[in-house]
Amino acid sequence: MSKTILTSREKEVFDLLISNKTTTDIAEVLNISEKTVRNHISNVMQKLGVKGRAGAVVELLKLGELSL
């Protein structure tokens, strides 16, 4: 009964983030602005109650939202 935390766009952003892509790379791949990429990352960090991208990635891996 696991509930998905991420929106599909947030998942795309974090999948690219763990593939060692920069904010600029992610913006280009998804055809969105860098600010939008940062907003997605910030929203996820807020949802998880963590500080920093690395903390968000660790939590998402623990929750099974992301896989390496």
PQR file of N, CA, C, O and H, with PARSE charges and radii, in Angstrom:
ATOM      1  N   MET A   1       0.840  -1.198   0.000 -0.4000 1.5000
ATOM      2  CA  MET A   1       0.000   0.000   0.000 -0.0000 2.0000
ATOM      3  C   MET A   1       0.877   1.250   0.000  0.5500 1.7000
ATOM      4  O   MET A   1       0.622   2.194   0.748 -0.5500 1.4000
ATOM      5  N   SER A   2       1.913   1.252  -0.843 -0.4000 1.5000
ATOM      6  CA  SER A   2       2.813   2.401  -0.853 -0.0000 2.0000
ATOM      7  C   SER A   2       2.216   3.522  -1.682  0.5500 1.7000
ATOM      8  O   SER A   2       1.718   3.307  -2.787 -0.5500 1.4000
ATOM      9  H   SER A   2       2.120   0.485  -1.450  0.4000 1.0000
ATOM     10  N   LYS A   3       2.277   4.708  -1.134 -0.4000 1.5000
ATOM     11  CA  LYS A   3       1.728   5.890  -1.785 -0.0000 2.0000
ATOM     12  C   LYS A   3       2.869   6.629  -2.465  0.5500 1.7000
ATOM     13  O   LYS A   3       3.910   6.871  -1.854 -0.5500 1.4000
ATOM     14  H   LYS A   3       2.683   4.883  -0.237  0.4000 1.0000
ATOM     15  N   THR A   4       2.677   6.983  -3.707 -0.4000 1.5000
ATOM     16  CA  THR A   4       3.700   7.709  -4.432 -0.0000 2.0000
ATOM     17  C   THR A   4       3.771   9.141  -3.924  0.5500 1.7000
ATOM     18  O   THR A   4       2.759   9.831  -3.807 -0.5500 1.4000
ATOM     19  H   THR A   4       1.831   6.786  -4.204  0.4000 1.0000
ATOM     20  N   ILE A   5       4.985   9.565  -3.629 -0.4000 1.5000
ATOM     21  CA  ILE A   5       5.211  10.908  -3.102 -0.0000 2.0000
ATOM     22  C   ILE A   5       5.435  11.900  -4.240  0.5500 1.7000
ATOM     23  O   ILE A   5       4.974  13.040  -4.189 -0.5500 1.4000
ATOM     24  H   ILE A   5       5.807   9.004  -3.725  0.4000 1.0000
ATOM     25  N   LEU A   6       6.145  11.451  -5.255 -0.4000 1.5000
ATOM     26  CA  LEU A   6       6.543  12.342  -6.334 -0.0000 2.0000
ATOM     27  C   LEU A   6       5.505  12.445  -7.436  0.5500 1.7000
ATOM     28  O   LEU A   6       4.818  11.474  -7.754 -0.5500 1.4000
ATOM     29  H   LEU A   6       6.520  10.525  -5.297  0.4000 1.0000
ATOM     30  N   THR A   7       5.400  13.639  -8.017 -0.4000 1.5000
ATOM     31  CA  THR A   7       4.630  13.775  -9.255 -0.0000 2.0000
ATOM     32  C   THR A   7       5.483  13.165 -10.362  0.5500 1.7000
ATOM     33  O   THR A   7       6.673  12.921 -10.160 -0.5500 1.4000
ATOM     34  H   THR A   7       5.958  14.428  -7.759  0.4000 1.0000
ATOM     35  N   SER A   8       4.901  12.921 -11.507 -0.4000 1.5000
ATOM     36  CA  SER A   8       5.683  12.328 -12.594 -0.0000 2.0000
ATOM     37  C   SER A   8       6.826  13.254 -13.011  0.5500 1.7000
ATOM     38  O   SER A   8       7.908  12.772 -13.345 -0.5500 1.4000
ATOM     39  H   SER A   8       3.935  13.119 -11.671  0.4000 1.0000
ATOM     40  N   ARG A   9       6.616  14.552 -12.999 -0.4000 1.5000
ATOM     41  CA  ARG A   9       7.666  15.502 -13.373 -0.0000 2.0000
ATOM     42  C   ARG A   9       8.780  15.524 -12.332  0.5500 1.7000
ATOM     43  O   ARG A   9       9.960  15.553 -12.684 -0.5500 1.4000
ATOM     44  H   ARG A   9       5.737  14.944 -12.727  0.4000 1.0000
ATOM     45  N   GLU A  10       8.414  15.512 -11.061 -0.4000 1.5000
ATOM     46  CA  GLU A  10       9.432  15.468  -9.997 -0.0000 2.0000
ATOM     47  C   GLU A  10      10.279  14.211 -10.134  0.5500 1.7000
ATOM     48  O   GLU A  10      11.494  14.251  -9.938 -0.5500 1.4000
ATOM     49  H   GLU A  10       7.456  15.488 -10.775  0.4000 1.0000
ATOM     50  N   LYS A  11       9.640  13.095 -10.468 -0.4000 1.5000
ATOM     51  CA  LYS A  11      10.375  11.847 -10.650 -0.0000 2.0000
ATOM     52  C   LYS A  11      11.358  11.980 -11.813  0.5500 1.7000
ATOM     53  O   LYS A  11      12.507  11.549 -11.713 -0.5500 1.4000
ATOM     54  H   LYS A  11       8.653  13.062 -10.627  0.4000 1.0000
ATOM     55  N   GLU A  12      10.907  12.572 -12.907 -0.4000 1.5000
ATOM     56  CA  GLU A  12      11.806  12.781 -14.052 -0.0000 2.0000
ATOM     57  C   GLU A  12      13.012  13.616 -13.636  0.5500 1.7000
ATOM     58  O   GLU A  12      14.145  13.296 -13.994 -0.5500 1.4000
ATOM     59  H   GLU A  12       9.974  12.923 -12.989  0.4000 1.0000
ATOM     60  N   VAL A  13      12.771  14.680 -12.885 -0.4000 1.5000
ATOM     61  CA  VAL A  13      13.853  15.562 -12.440 -0.0000 2.0000
ATOM     62  C   VAL A  13      14.847  14.790 -11.580  0.5500 1.7000
ATOM     63  O   VAL A  13      16.056  14.893 -11.787 -0.5500 1.4000
ATOM     64  H   VAL A  13      11.850  14.941 -12.594  0.4000 1.0000
ATOM     65  N   PHE A  14      14.348  14.018 -10.615 -0.4000 1.5000
ATOM     66  CA  PHE A  14      15.259  13.290  -9.723 -0.0000 2.0000
ATOM     67  C   PHE A  14      15.946  12.122 -10.413  0.5500 1.7000
ATOM     68  O   PHE A  14      17.083  11.793 -10.077 -0.5500 1.4000
ATOM     69  H   PHE A  14      13.366  13.935 -10.447  0.4000 1.0000
ATOM     70  N   ASP A  15      15.281  11.493 -11.368 -0.4000 1.5000
ATOM     71  CA  ASP A  15      15.948  10.438 -12.152 -0.0000 2.0000
ATOM     72  C   ASP A  15      17.155  11.022 -12.889  0.5500 1.7000
ATOM     73  O   ASP A  15      18.212  10.396 -12.961 -0.5500 1.4000
ATOM     74  H   ASP A  15      14.357  11.761 -11.641  0.4000 1.0000
ATOM     75  N   LEU A  16      16.983  12.222 -13.430 -0.4000 1.5000
ATOM     76  CA  LEU A  16      18.087  12.872 -14.135 -0.0000 2.0000
ATOM     77  C   LEU A  16      19.155  13.344 -13.145  0.5500 1.7000
ATOM     78  O   LEU A  16      20.351  13.276 -13.427 -0.5500 1.4000
ATOM     79  H   LEU A  16      16.124  12.730 -13.372  0.4000 1.0000
ATOM     80  N   LEU A  17      18.710  13.816 -12.000 -0.4000 1.5000
ATOM     81  CA  LEU A  17      19.637  14.291 -10.973 -0.0000 2.0000
ATOM     82  C   LEU A  17      20.569  13.171 -10.518  0.5500 1.7000
ATOM     83  O   LEU A  17      21.769  13.391 -10.355 -0.5500 1.4000
ATOM     84  H   LEU A  17      17.738  13.871 -11.771  0.4000 1.0000
ATOM     85  N   ILE A  18      20.026  11.975 -10.313 -0.4000 1.5000
ATOM     86  CA  ILE A  18      20.882  10.871  -9.866 -0.0000 2.0000
ATOM     87  C   ILE A  18      21.691  10.277 -11.023  0.5500 1.7000
ATOM     88  O   ILE A  18      22.555   9.425 -10.814 -0.5500 1.4000
ATOM     89  H   ILE A  18      19.051  11.796 -10.445  0.4000 1.0000
ATOM     90  N   SER A  19      21.401  10.734 -12.235 -0.4000 1.5000
ATOM     91  CA  SER A  19      22.233  10.353 -13.390 -0.0000 2.0000
ATOM     92  C   SER A  19      23.341  11.383 -13.594  0.5500 1.7000
ATOM     93  O   SER A  19      23.939  11.470 -14.666 -0.5500 1.4000
ATOM     94  H   SER A  19      20.699  11.425 -12.405  0.4000 1.0000
ATOM     95  N   ASN A  20      23.603  12.161 -12.541 -0.4000 1.5000
ATOM     96  CA  ASN A  20      24.698  13.140 -12.534 -0.0000 2.0000
ATOM     97  C   ASN A  20      24.466  14.295 -13.505  0.5500 1.7000
ATOM     98  O   ASN A  20      25.421  14.851 -14.048 -0.5500 1.4000
ATOM     99  H   ASN A  20      23.118  12.090 -11.670  0.4000 1.0000
ATOM    100  N   LYS A  21      23.205  14.656 -13.724 -0.4000 1.5000
ATOM    101  CA  LYS A  21      22.877  15.792 -14.587 -0.0000 2.0000
ATOM    102  C   LYS A  21      22.798  17.064 -13.737  0.5500 1.7000
ATOM    103  O   LYS A  21      22.364  17.030 -12.585 -0.5500 1.4000
ATOM    104  H   LYS A  21      22.429  14.204 -13.283  0.4000 1.0000
ATOM    105  N   THR A  22      23.224  18.179 -14.323 -0.4000 1.5000
ATOM    106  CA  THR A  22      23.130  19.465 -13.640 -0.0000 2.0000
ATOM    107  C   THR A  22      21.726  20.036 -13.813  0.5500 1.7000
ATOM    108  O   THR A  22      20.924  19.523 -14.594 -0.5500 1.4000
ATOM    109  H   THR A  22      23.577  18.207 -15.258  0.4000 1.0000
ATOM    110  N   THR A  23      21.444  21.100 -13.075 -0.4000 1.5000
ATOM    111  CA  THR A  23      20.163  21.784 -13.221 -0.0000 2.0000
ATOM    112  C   THR A  23      19.965  22.228 -14.678  0.5500 1.7000
ATOM    113  O   THR A  23      18.876  22.096 -15.238 -0.5500 1.4000
ATOM    114  H   THR A  23      22.095  21.517 -12.441  0.4000 1.0000
ATOM    115  N   THR A  24      21.035  22.752 -15.273 -0.4000 1.5000
ATOM    116  CA  THR A  24      20.974  23.196 -16.675 -0.0000 2.0000
ATOM    117  C   THR A  24      20.674  22.026 -17.609  0.5500 1.7000
ATOM    118  O   THR A  24      19.838  22.137 -18.505 -0.5500 1.4000
ATOM    119  H   THR A  24      21.919  22.858 -14.818  0.4000 1.0000
ATOM    120  N   ASP A  25      21.365  20.896 -17.392 -0.4000 1.5000
ATOM    121  CA  ASP A  25      21.128  19.701 -18.222 -0.0000 2.0000
ATOM    122  C   ASP A  25      19.673  19.257 -18.118  0.5500 1.7000
ATOM    123  O   ASP A  25      19.023  18.975 -19.125 -0.5500 1.4000
ATOM    124  H   ASP A  25      22.044  20.805 -16.664  0.4000 1.0000
ATOM    125  N   ILE A  26      19.173  19.201 -16.888 -0.4000 1.5000
ATOM    126  CA  ILE A  26      17.800  18.733 -16.650 -0.0000 2.0000
ATOM    127  C   ILE A  26      16.813  19.657 -17.354  0.5500 1.7000
ATOM    128  O   ILE A  26      15.869  19.193 -17.993 -0.5500 1.4000
ATOM    129  H   ILE A  26      19.700  19.431 -16.070  0.4000 1.0000
ATOM    130  N   ALA A  27      17.031  20.960 -17.236 -0.4000 1.5000
ATOM    131  CA  ALA A  27      16.151  21.942 -17.888 -0.0000 2.0000
ATOM    132  C   ALA A  27      16.122  21.715 -19.404  0.5500 1.7000
ATOM    133  O   ALA A  27      15.062  21.772 -20.028 -0.5500 1.4000
ATOM    134  H   ALA A  27      17.798  21.337 -16.717  0.4000 1.0000
ATOM    135  N   GLU A  28      17.290  21.459 -19.980 -0.4000 1.5000
ATOM    136  CA  GLU A  28      17.361  21.235 -21.429 -0.0000 2.0000
ATOM    137  C   GLU A  28      16.666  19.936 -21.835  0.5500 1.7000
ATOM    138  O   GLU A  28      15.908  19.906 -22.805 -0.5500 1.4000
ATOM    139  H   GLU A  28      18.151  21.412 -19.473  0.4000 1.0000
ATOM    140  N   VAL A  29      16.928  18.869 -21.092 -0.4000 1.5000
ATOM    141  CA  VAL A  29      16.334  17.566 -21.418 -0.0000 2.0000
ATOM    142  C   VAL A  29      14.802  17.620 -21.334  0.5500 1.7000
ATOM    143  O   VAL A  29      14.109  17.087 -22.201 -0.5500 1.4000
ATOM    144  H   VAL A  29      17.544  18.893 -20.304  0.4000 1.0000
ATOM    145  N   LEU A  30      14.284  18.263 -20.290 -0.4000 1.5000
ATOM    146  CA  LEU A  30      12.833  18.295 -20.072 -0.0000 2.0000
ATOM    147  C   LEU A  30      12.156  19.486 -20.737  0.5500 1.7000
ATOM    148  O   LEU A  30      10.934  19.629 -20.692 -0.5500 1.4000
ATOM    149  H   LEU A  30      14.846  18.695 -19.586  0.4000 1.0000
ATOM    150  N   ASN A  31      12.981  20.351 -21.364 -0.4000 1.5000
ATOM    151  CA  ASN A  31      12.459  21.539 -22.037 -0.0000 2.0000
ATOM    152  C   ASN A  31      11.669  22.439 -21.088  0.5500 1.7000
ATOM    153  O   ASN A  31      10.575  22.902 -21.412 -0.5500 1.4000
ATOM    154  H   ASN A  31      13.973  20.236 -21.401  0.4000 1.0000
ATOM    155  N   ILE A  32      12.248  22.674 -19.912 -0.4000 1.5000
ATOM    156  CA  ILE A  32      11.670  23.584 -18.918 -0.0000 2.0000
ATOM    157  C   ILE A  32      12.788  24.516 -18.456  0.5500 1.7000
ATOM    158  O   ILE A  32      13.957  24.282 -18.762 -0.5500 1.4000
ATOM    159  H   ILE A  32      13.137  22.298 -19.649  0.4000 1.0000
ATOM    160  N   SER A  33      12.435  25.574 -17.718 -0.4000 1.5000
ATOM    161  CA  SER A  33      13.459  26.516 -17.267 -0.0000 2.0000
ATOM    162  C   SER A  33      14.226  25.947 -16.072  0.5500 1.7000
ATOM    163  O   SER A  33      13.754  25.047 -15.379 -0.5500 1.4000
ATOM    164  H   SER A  33      11.486  25.765 -17.469  0.4000 1.0000
ATOM    165  N   GLU A  34      15.422  26.497 -15.853 -0.4000 1.5000
ATOM    166  CA  GLU A  34      16.216  26.076 -14.704 -0.0000 2.0000
ATOM    167  C   GLU A  34      15.474  26.396 -13.404  0.5500 1.7000
ATOM    168  O   GLU A  34      15.558  25.642 -12.434 -0.5500 1.4000
ATOM    169  H   GLU A  34      15.806  27.229 -16.416  0.4000 1.0000
ATOM    170  N   LYS A  35      14.755  27.508 -13.389 -0.4000 1.5000
ATOM    171  CA  LYS A  35      13.988  27.878 -12.195 -0.0000 2.0000
ATOM    172  C   LYS A  35      12.928  26.821 -11.897  0.5500 1.7000
ATOM    173  O   LYS A  35      12.704  26.476 -10.737 -0.5500 1.4000
ATOM    174  H   LYS A  35      14.686  28.121 -14.176  0.4000 1.0000
ATOM    175  N   THR A  36      12.283  26.314 -12.927 -0.4000 1.5000
ATOM    176  CA  THR A  36      11.272  25.266 -12.743 -0.0000 2.0000
ATOM    177  C   THR A  36      11.914  23.997 -12.185  0.5500 1.7000
ATOM    178  O   THR A  36      11.343  23.337 -11.318 -0.5500 1.4000
ATOM    179  H   THR A  36      12.466  26.594 -13.869  0.4000 1.0000
ATOM    180  N   VAL A  37      13.101  23.660 -12.685 -0.4000 1.5000
ATOM    181  CA  VAL A  37      13.830  22.496 -12.155 -0.0000 2.0000
ATOM    182  C   VAL A  37      14.094  22.699 -10.665  0.5500 1.7000
ATOM    183  O   VAL A  37      13.839  21.808  -9.854 -0.5500 1.4000
ATOM    184  H   VAL A  37      13.565  24.197 -13.390  0.4000 1.0000
ATOM    185  N   ARG A  38      14.603  23.874 -10.315 -0.4000 1.5000
ATOM    186  CA  ARG A  38      14.895  24.164  -8.899 -0.0000 2.0000
ATOM    187  C   ARG A  38      13.625  24.120  -8.052  0.5500 1.7000
ATOM    188  O   ARG A  38      13.649  23.658  -6.912 -0.5500 1.4000
ATOM    189  H   ARG A  38      14.810  24.598 -10.974  0.4000 1.0000
ATOM    190  N   ASN A  39      12.516  24.604  -8.616 -0.4000 1.5000
ATOM    191  CA  ASN A  39      11.240  24.566  -7.888 -0.0000 2.0000
ATOM    192  C   ASN A  39      10.811  23.128  -7.619  0.5500 1.7000
ATOM    193  O   ASN A  39      10.360  22.813  -6.517 -0.5500 1.4000
ATOM    194  H   ASN A  39      12.497  24.979  -9.543  0.4000 1.0000
ATOM    195  N   HIS A  40      10.945  22.255  -8.611 -0.4000 1.5000
ATOM    196  CA  HIS A  40      10.579  20.846  -8.423 -0.0000 2.0000
ATOM    197  C   HIS A  40      11.431  20.235  -7.311  0.5500 1.7000
ATOM    198  O   HIS A  40      10.916  19.519  -6.452 -0.5500 1.4000
ATOM    199  H   HIS A  40      11.312  22.510  -9.505  0.4000 1.0000
ATOM    200  N   ILE A  41      12.729  20.519  -7.330 -0.4000 1.5000
ATOM    201  CA  ILE A  41      13.628  19.970  -6.320 -0.0000 2.0000
ATOM    202  C   ILE A  41      13.257  20.509  -4.938  0.5500 1.7000
ATOM    203  O   ILE A  41      13.208  19.752  -3.968 -0.5500 1.4000
ATOM    204  H   ILE A  41      13.147  21.101  -8.028  0.4000 1.0000
ATOM    205  N   SER A  42      12.995  21.812  -4.847 -0.4000 1.5000
ATOM    206  CA  SER A  42      12.599  22.422  -3.579 -0.0000 2.0000
ATOM    207  C   SER A  42      11.299  21.831  -3.048  0.5500 1.7000
ATOM    208  O   SER A  42      11.168  21.572  -1.852 -0.5500 1.4000
ATOM    209  H   SER A  42      13.035  22.427  -5.634  0.4000 1.0000
ATOM    210  N   ASN A  43      10.335  21.620  -3.950 -0.4000 1.5000
ATOM    211  CA  ASN A  43       9.048  21.047  -3.535 -0.0000 2.0000
ATOM    212  C   ASN A  43       9.242  19.658  -2.938  0.5500 1.7000
ATOM    213  O   ASN A  43       8.630  19.324  -1.924 -0.5500 1.4000
ATOM    214  H   ASN A  43      10.441  21.831  -4.922  0.4000 1.0000
ATOM    215  N   VAL A  44      10.089  18.854  -3.563 -0.4000 1.5000
ATOM    216  CA  VAL A  44      10.345  17.500  -3.064 -0.0000 2.0000
ATOM    217  C   VAL A  44      11.042  17.564  -1.698  0.5500 1.7000
ATOM    218  O   VAL A  44      10.688  16.818  -0.785 -0.5500 1.4000
ATOM    219  H   VAL A  44      10.586  19.126  -4.387  0.4000 1.0000
ATOM    220  N   MET A  45      12.022  18.446  -1.561 -0.4000 1.5000
ATOM    221  CA  MET A  45      12.729  18.578  -0.283 -0.0000 2.0000
ATOM    222  C   MET A  45      11.748  18.987   0.823  0.5500 1.7000
ATOM    223  O   MET A  45      11.838  18.504   1.951 -0.5500 1.4000
ATOM    224  H   MET A  45      12.310  19.052  -2.302  0.4000 1.0000
ATOM    225  N   GLN A  46      10.820  19.875   0.489 -0.4000 1.5000
ATOM    226  CA  GLN A  46       9.818  20.311   1.453 -0.0000 2.0000
ATOM    227  C   GLN A  46       8.877  19.160   1.822  0.5500 1.7000
ATOM    228  O   GLN A  46       8.564  18.969   2.997 -0.5500 1.4000
ATOM    229  H   GLN A  46      10.747  20.268  -0.428  0.4000 1.0000
ATOM    230  N   LYS A  47       8.431  18.402   0.835 -0.4000 1.5000
ATOM    231  CA  LYS A  47       7.553  17.249   1.084 -0.0000 2.0000
ATOM    232  C   LYS A  47       8.210  16.256   2.036  0.5500 1.7000
ATOM    233  O   LYS A  47       7.559  15.691   2.914 -0.5500 1.4000
ATOM    234  H   LYS A  47       8.685  18.557  -0.120  0.4000 1.0000
ATOM    235  N   LEU A  48       9.519  16.055   1.846 -0.4000 1.5000
ATOM    236  CA  LEU A  48      10.253  15.061   2.628 -0.0000 2.0000
ATOM    237  C   LEU A  48      10.785  15.611   3.941  0.5500 1.7000
ATOM    238  O   LEU A  48      11.196  14.850   4.817 -0.5500 1.4000
ATOM    239  H   LEU A  48      10.049  16.514   1.133  0.4000 1.0000
ATOM    240  N   GLY A  49      10.778  16.926   4.078 -0.4000 1.5000
ATOM    241  CA  GLY A  49      11.303  17.553   5.278 -0.0000 2.0000
ATOM    242  C   GLY A  49      12.808  17.404   5.400  0.5500 1.7000
ATOM    243  O   GLY A  49      13.329  17.196   6.496 -0.5500 1.4000
ATOM    244  H   GLY A  49      10.445  17.545   3.366  0.4000 1.0000
ATOM    245  N   VAL A  50      13.510  17.509   4.273 -0.4000 1.5000
ATOM    246  CA  VAL A  50      14.973  17.389   4.278 -0.0000 2.0000
ATOM    247  C   VAL A  50      15.594  18.671   3.742  0.5500 1.7000
ATOM    248  O   VAL A  50      14.950  19.471   3.063 -0.5500 1.4000
ATOM    249  H   VAL A  50      13.086  17.677   3.383  0.4000 1.0000
ATOM    250  N   LYS A  51      16.872  18.835   4.074 -0.4000 1.5000
ATOM    251  CA  LYS A  51      17.624  19.973   3.555 -0.0000 2.0000
ATOM    252  C   LYS A  51      18.614  19.435   2.532  0.5500 1.7000
ATOM    253  O   LYS A  51      19.388  18.524   2.823 -0.5500 1.4000
ATOM    254  H   LYS A  51      17.395  18.185   4.625  0.4000 1.0000
ATOM    255  N   GLY A  52      18.584  19.996   1.351 -0.4000 1.5000
ATOM    256  CA  GLY A  52      19.553  19.620   0.333 -0.0000 2.0000
ATOM    257  C   GLY A  52      19.097  18.502  -0.583  0.5500 1.7000
ATOM    258  O   GLY A  52      18.271  17.662  -0.226 -0.5500 1.4000
ATOM    259  H   GLY A  52      17.955  20.737   1.114  0.4000 1.0000
ATOM    260  N   ARG A  53      19.659  18.525  -1.763 -0.4000 1.5000
ATOM    261  CA  ARG A  53      19.318  17.536  -2.790 -0.0000 2.0000
ATOM    262  C   ARG A  53      19.750  16.140  -2.379  0.5500 1.7000
ATOM    263  O   ARG A  53      19.028  15.165  -2.592 -0.5500 1.4000
ATOM    264  H   ARG A  53      20.330  19.208  -2.053  0.4000 1.0000
ATOM    265  N   ALA A  54      20.935  16.053  -1.789 -0.4000 1.5000
ATOM    266  CA  ALA A  54      21.449  14.731  -1.391 -0.0000 2.0000
ATOM    267  C   ALA A  54      20.517  14.087  -0.372  0.5500 1.7000
ATOM    268  O   ALA A  54      20.231  12.892  -0.455 -0.5500 1.4000
ATOM    269  H   ALA A  54      21.521  16.844  -1.616  0.4000 1.0000
ATOM    270  N   GLY A  55      20.044  14.874   0.587 -0.4000 1.5000
ATOM    271  CA  GLY A  55      19.107  14.358   1.588 -0.0000 2.0000
ATOM    272  C   GLY A  55      17.826  13.865   0.949  0.5500 1.7000
ATOM    273  O   GLY A  55      17.268  12.845   1.355 -0.5500 1.4000
ATOM    274  H   GLY A  55      20.275  15.844   0.654  0.4000 1.0000
ATOM    275  N   ALA A  56      17.364  14.595  -0.053 -0.4000 1.5000
ATOM    276  CA  ALA A  56      16.142  14.194  -0.756 -0.0000 2.0000
ATOM    277  C   ALA A  56      16.366  12.881  -1.494  0.5500 1.7000
ATOM    278  O   ALA A  56      15.514  11.993  -1.466 -0.5500 1.4000
ATOM    279  H   ALA A  56      17.818  15.423  -0.382  0.4000 1.0000
ATOM    280  N   VAL A  57      17.511  12.762  -2.152 -0.4000 1.5000
ATOM    281  CA  VAL A  57      17.815  11.533  -2.894 -0.0000 2.0000
ATOM    282  C   VAL A  57      17.874  10.340  -1.942  0.5500 1.7000
ATOM    283  O   VAL A  57      17.318   9.282  -2.233 -0.5500 1.4000
ATOM    284  H   VAL A  57      18.203  13.484  -2.174  0.4000 1.0000
ATOM    285  N   VAL A  58      18.551  10.513  -0.803 -0.4000 1.5000
ATOM    286  CA  VAL A  58      18.660   9.420   0.180 -0.0000 2.0000
ATOM    287  C   VAL A  58      17.271   8.986   0.644  0.5500 1.7000
ATOM    288  O   VAL A  58      16.972   7.792   0.686 -0.5500 1.4000
ATOM    289  H   VAL A  58      19.003  11.373  -0.566  0.4000 1.0000
ATOM    290  N   GLU A  59      16.429   9.949   0.990 -0.4000 1.5000
ATOM    291  CA  GLU A  59      15.073   9.622   1.458 -0.0000 2.0000
ATOM    292  C   GLU A  59      14.262   8.927   0.367  0.5500 1.7000
ATOM    293  O   GLU A  59      13.557   7.954   0.638 -0.5500 1.4000
ATOM    294  H   GLU A  59      16.671  10.918   0.956  0.4000 1.0000
ATOM    295  N   LEU A  60      14.360   9.421  -0.856 -0.4000 1.5000
ATOM    296  CA  LEU A  60      13.600   8.825  -1.956 -0.0000 2.0000
ATOM    297  C   LEU A  60      14.072   7.399  -2.243  0.5500 1.7000
ATOM    298  O   LEU A  60      13.266   6.540  -2.600 -0.5500 1.4000
ATOM    299  H   LEU A  60      14.932  10.211  -1.076  0.4000 1.0000
ATOM    300  N   LEU A  61      15.360   7.145  -2.089 -0.4000 1.5000
ATOM    301  CA  LEU A  61      15.869   5.785  -2.249 -0.0000 2.0000
ATOM    302  C   LEU A  61      15.318   4.889  -1.146  0.5500 1.7000
ATOM    303  O   LEU A  61      14.885   3.767  -1.411 -0.5500 1.4000
ATOM    304  H   LEU A  61      16.015   7.843  -1.798  0.4000 1.0000
ATOM    305  N   LYS A  62      15.332   5.380   0.080 -0.4000 1.5000
ATOM    306  CA  LYS A  62      14.792   4.604   1.224 -0.0000 2.0000
ATOM    307  C   LYS A  62      13.328   4.268   1.024  0.5500 1.7000
ATOM    308  O   LYS A  62      12.873   3.172   1.352 -0.5500 1.4000
ATOM    309  H   LYS A  62      15.684   6.291   0.295  0.4000 1.0000
ATOM    310  N   LEU A  63      12.593   5.240   0.475 -0.4000 1.5000
ATOM    311  CA  LEU A  63      11.145   5.054   0.275 -0.0000 2.0000
ATOM    312  C   LEU A  63      10.808   4.249  -0.974  0.5500 1.7000
ATOM    313  O   LEU A  63       9.645   3.928  -1.217 -0.5500 1.4000
ATOM    314  H   LEU A  63      12.963   6.130   0.209  0.4000 1.0000
ATOM    315  N   GLY A  64      11.828   3.925  -1.765 -0.4000 1.5000
ATOM    316  CA  GLY A  64      11.586   3.171  -2.987 -0.0000 2.0000
ATOM    317  C   GLY A  64      11.051   4.005  -4.129  0.5500 1.7000
ATOM    318  O   GLY A  64      10.575   3.463  -5.126 -0.5500 1.4000
ATOM    319  H   GLY A  64      12.773   4.186  -1.568  0.4000 1.0000
ATOM    320  N   GLU A  65      11.125   5.337  -3.995 -0.4000 1.5000
ATOM    321  CA  GLU A  65      10.657   6.234  -5.060 -0.0000 2.0000
ATOM    322  C   GLU A  65      11.682   6.320  -6.187  0.5500 1.7000
ATOM    323  O   GLU A  65      11.334   6.576  -7.340 -0.5500 1.4000
ATOM    324  H   GLU A  65      11.512   5.778  -3.185  0.4000 1.0000
ATOM    325  N   LEU A  66      12.951   6.103  -5.839 -0.4000 1.5000
ATOM    326  CA  LEU A  66      14.029   6.129  -6.819 -0.0000 2.0000
ATOM    327  C   LEU A  66      14.830   4.855  -6.687  0.5500 1.7000
ATOM    328  O   LEU A  66      14.845   4.236  -5.623 -0.5500 1.4000
ATOM    329  H   LEU A  66      13.235   5.895  -4.903  0.4000 1.0000
ATOM    330  N   SER A  67      15.494   4.456  -7.756 -0.4000 1.5000
ATOM    331  CA  SER A  67      16.426   3.343  -7.670 -0.0000 2.0000
ATOM    332  C   SER A  67      17.661   3.687  -8.491  0.5500 1.7000
ATOM    333  O   SER A  67      17.584   4.370  -9.512 -0.5500 1.4000
ATOM    334  H   SER A  67      15.481   4.958  -8.621  0.4000 1.0000
ATOM    335  N   LEU A  68      18.788   3.202  -8.023 -0.4000 1.5000
ATOM    336  CA  LEU A  68      20.063   3.486  -8.705 -0.0000 2.0000
ATOM    337  C   LEU A  68      20.350   2.444  -9.763  0.5500 1.7000
ATOM    338  O   LEU A  68      21.376   2.518 -10.439 -0.5500 1.4000
ATOM    339  H   LEU A  68      18.851   2.647  -7.193  0.4000 1.0000
TER
END
